[in-house]
Amino acid sequence: MTHTHAHTPHHPAHDTHGEAEILDLDAQVLAEHLTALTGWLPVQAPPRRIVDLGCGTGTGTFALLDRFPEAHITAVDTSAAHLQRLREKACARGAEGRVRTVQADLDAADWPDLGSPDLVWASASMHHMADPDRALKTVHDLLAPGGLFAVVELSGFPRFLPGAAPEDRPGLEERCHEASDRFHAEHVPHRGADWGPKLTEAGFTVEDERSITVHIDGSRGEAVGAYALGSLRRLRHSVAGTLAPEDLAALDRLLDTEGPGSLLRRDDLAVRTERTVWAARRTG
């Protein structure tokens, strides 16, 4: 599902490994919710040809393979490292014959040949397009008549801490999010967009829309702590220049895995977020 933010195809290449780890944790922690989203898709018949745009390390790819066991998937991303990781996972699952990877810049004027899919899935990737309206029209023309386009969008960065945490700087996480939102408004202006009107303008018929609220208690496994740690490390990168020094110091104490204030020592972590999916049909 990818996101963050975590599951984004256009982050700087130097952080590919850290991003890949977050994408994998995102898939692990949110697996149940992703299964619910793929199960909800209003397909008219089980799709045989699927394209996963901005696939990252394969969160959506493998959820769709599980949901549609007869399908073949073309997984598209800008990152060669992510695609390599995806191929390794496909081999480990014995699914390499059902997955094709394509490295492509989806902001380019000409997309590679992606066939004529019955289903296109784009999770937390459309907001990274420089010209998303053009990309939507390209997907519309790509789809087989009657085909479905599923766009998954994030409400924002997940929350992990209670509001009164940490004790020495209550409300720290919310202030980090406010700073991050200002950063993303400039650099990723379409994050959190309402894709319904844009899909209609591109020629689609929007058949349904669904939002899911995620609240996963941290006691359900170590993955939640690792997910929080990796995510807040990435959040720090975008807010370091604008946070108050006291807040940055408090954030660093949370991120210090050896220190007494480490996130990993807390027993009150949770994953709280919301995701919305639009199901749009190419009619006619």
Secondary structure, 3 states (H helix, E strand, C coil): CCCCCCCCCCCCHHHHHHHHHHHHHHHHHCHHHHHHHHHHCCCCCCCCEEEEECCCCCHHHHHHHHHCCCCEEEEEECCHHHHHHHHHHHHHCCCHHHEEEEECCCCCCCCCCCCCCCEEEEECCHHHCCCHHHHHHHHHHHCCCCCEEEEEEECCCCECCCCCCCCCCCCHHHHHHHHHHHHHHHHCCCCCCCHHHHHHHCCCEEEEEEEEEEEEEHHHCHHHHHHHHHHHHHHHHHHCCCCCHHHHHHHHHHHCCCCCCCHHHCCCCEEEEEEEEEEEECCC
